[in-house]
Amino acid sequence: MSSLSRELVFLILQFLDEEKFKDTVHRLEQESGFFFNLKYFEEMVTNGEWDEVEKYLSGFTKVDDNRYSMKIFFEIRKQKYLEALDKKDRTKAVEILVKDLKVFSAFNEELFKEITHLLTLDNFRENEQLSKYGDTKSARGIMLAELKKLIEANPLFRDKLQFPTLKNSRLRTLINQSLNWQHQLCKNPRSNPDIKTLFVDHSCGQPNGARAPSPVTNPLMSNVPKAGGFPPLGAHGPFQPTPAALPTSLAGWMANPTPVPHPVASAGPLGLTAPNNAAAILKRPSPPTNNPALDYQSADSEHVLKRSRPFGMPEEVNNLSVNILPVPYAGQTHGQSSYSLDDLPKTVVMTLSQGSSVKSMDFHPVQQILLLVGTNIGDIMVWEVGSGERIAHKTFKVWDLSTCSMPLQASLAKDYTFSVNRVVWSPDGALFGVAYSKHIVHIYSYHGGDDLRNRLEIEAHVGSVNDLAFSYPNKQLCVVTCGDDRFIKVWDAVSGAKMHTFEGHEAPVYSICPHHKENIQFIFSTATDGKIKAWLYDNMGSRVDYNAPGQSSTTMAYSADGTRLFSCGTNKGKSFLVEWNESEGAVKRTYFGLGKRSVGVVQFDTTKNRFLAAGDEFTVKFWDMDNLNLLTSTPADGGLPPSPCIRFNKEGTLLAVSTDDNGVKILANSDGVRLIRTVENRSFDSSRVAPAAIVKTPNIGPFGSNNATIGTTIGDRAAPVAPIVGPNNDARSLADVKPRITDESVEKSRIWKLTEINEPSQCCTLRLPDSLTAMRVSRLIYTNSGLAILALASNAVHKLWKWPRSDRNITGKATTSVTPQLWQPSSGILMTNDISDTNPEDAVSCFALSKNDSYVMSASGGKISLFNMMTFKTMTTFMPPPPAATFLAFHPQDNNIIAIGMDDSSIQIYNVRVDEVKTKLKGHQKRITGLAFSHTLNVLVSSGADSQLCVWSTDGWDKQTSKFLQIPNGRAASPHAETRVQFHLDQIHFLAVHETQIAIFEAPKLECLKQWVPREASGPITHATYSCDSQMIYVSFEDGSVGVLTASTLRLRCRISSTAYLPPNPSLRVYPLVIAAHPSDPNQFALGLTDGGVLIVEPSESEGKWGTSPPAENGAGPSTTSGATGSEPPQR
């Protein structure tokens, strides 16, 4: 349906509502699926009209569409079931259980058993989780609050919860304009025309010489009310006047919109398309009303009419993890029904001795035990909080003094002291930025361990650089800065080139908060005079001019799911913590509990989409986002400054807090304690130095159960998280004592030897249970959550193993200590690829998993299939061969774009949503065997069976360079040997895997930095992959062995023989074809075998890791550069 047809439906809905055709209004809402009337839905839920509730919902979603939808239907049916039990109507309850709730047993069998058990109780309140269930009215109210949150989070309801802003009787107005125009065209217009029908065009009958009246002053069709009359629709009617075309983030902030006219923005096709003109949308365009000749068709009309795919992949930013668990009835708010105080990290588990005053901190987004710290003397350090070791350290130094401006050189000559104002990791953790108190920003690349490399030095501002953040305008990684010179600037994170400068503040800019809504990227900025402004990346000036509460120096931050905006500021000792109503640009709620005599600027953070925390009055204070009153606080065993610096890790399991003696305390909840203890039990590489003062972990008792959560983490989002820790203006003098550095590497080098694992007792392994036909494993991957493993067998059938949550496995992540379930939906269907006429054993299999684990794109020689991972249903198939797909990769910033490698050597860039090939890339000579995107460099690297590597720009899809792998002397590669590619976490270096070698290249120039050739006795390499932290490379061989290399040097640190994980069977030759790395545990990997088996492999608990890196003193230093082969050290 075109955008105009869609708008016509809205006009009809308004007309029907004004005419009081209420039932018809709601029927059209449901049938069109354009507007979900939340008020009507609330009325039905409150009245318990369950059949009507589900019927209305069916116009917008089905039970198995996604996790949100599933939980919405589950909550409704569970409430219906409990009400039947409360009325002692067992017959009705059994009917609901069998007809309505049985469908959920496939997803949570234990929960279904528990619900069934309620039938045996005289009063279901005997169940502990339902003990506080009140009366029916209050229970419905609590459930309704839950449902509204789920609906707002559900991507299927995006843009369907607000009715567009329309003047009253808009359809009548348009008809009047049409009739006036028709009357003007009459050959003999009457002065008082008699309009009797709308079924045919109007025409005056007899000539009378009268002139046509003005169309503005003479409405021909009056608004005739029905008998009895009715008042016009007020502001509190079901169609409230809210700006639908405007992203809610900036809608109400337009206090002074620019009077420059902008083109009308069409509603566009349904789906995840970016608005045609972001600036037009932000300026609130109004369609002209007095131009009858205006053609409303936009330039995109043809595009709008193209066939849209109903399954348009959801944006990862809205991927909330919804668990199908009962909501406890505690008479509390929604937030308290899903969380408890035990979720807050309040137990001090460690103290890090920093040596100088902490100014800013940030946890690594992937390796959540790594903490980046910046201090008041310009030092930056990376700590591993699990071991309490400082693994990297840099003191401030100007990298190139000759490029500095004269004012900066003069300042340095007088005073060479610098303070860190802000440290922050890039969204993938490959880079981090440092903003200093004088002019300069440093960008470092992080390669693990102590490997910090200078990337960019930017003289960003005149005076202090007060804040820094990463953002993704136009899918390009950028650095955003602000400073005392009142400017906000945007820099290319790769080249350091300045892209934008925003000016308009009248005071130093204190903080910045990049974000995006509906594919519109923008930046909030705050100044020391309390002014808040917002900017698009278009150099058109500020879109917002607003005052922060108390005219305070303020920092702003979104909740992890990007839906709620908060700010915290301090002025003259008084602090304000508030949530904003983005649609109105006004404070929605002000939280109580901050001190009225704050020292410095109070810093705050958010976590789990549920909690706020602030450092104030020598304590850490916590709030529930939905409750104005202080939830709890902790002094963290004392020793905190008046306004400590605080920072959560991504999962909210750890909290770093600065101390008044130049240290950092690490606070943890039960999950955080488990994380800390896991790392404490492992030994560390020689590169790690300077142990911290570790506080003995207190005896906390049994770990708490994992509560049901409805939340996401900032690491799932394509756009970066808003910066929330600003500079600390506390001017107290502190002793600056730099910690002493010790080095034990020389001692360790004397005793290093290659770790050999030959016996099952030397490692932990688990063969996954399999009741299906055993066929060789062609492809293998962990889900991004780490909760499951997906395999694709050579017979085109997918197998999915899920780990259950239990006391032995609280997180539910993949482990060798708990056996997973081979999971299938209740329907019993299998995810089976389309098979071409050829033998599937001969076909090339490939698949790619969406970042939220909801969809898998897969092919086995036939059509490409898209499967729903929750239901195993085939959502669509496309691209029948020839040519057949041989490799698939999702675009990192747009799940609707897929790169598809083909067996005819081409690469097709395909838009799933509109079913259209955007372009074809040609440069290889044989079939494509590997594809990898770098969102930092904006390139796609491809590899083929021709042993060639190509680099393509993702901006224009032009080929930048290509190079053939250098086959080692004396080694002959098979004609169909595959070459695979995988980017390092830094998104610059990548791994190239060939049966003859492992090589490390640097993109985009394709410079070969290192090459490793295995011994011939191992046989060809079958597969290889980076560990999740890119510190190791797991390599599988045809002889069944697995090698573990140190990634930075390409040196073998551990060799695992097949006898360690396979039972002896001389008659059967079994070896791994594919190897996959766990997404969050760097020491766990999985093997897919030729006999169809899948194994999980971990180090033994006593070791905790796969050997240690060979030191340079032992003759195992860095590999030689491009073209040279680093042979293995001899077996010892």
Disulfide bonds with the S-S distance in Angstrom:
none
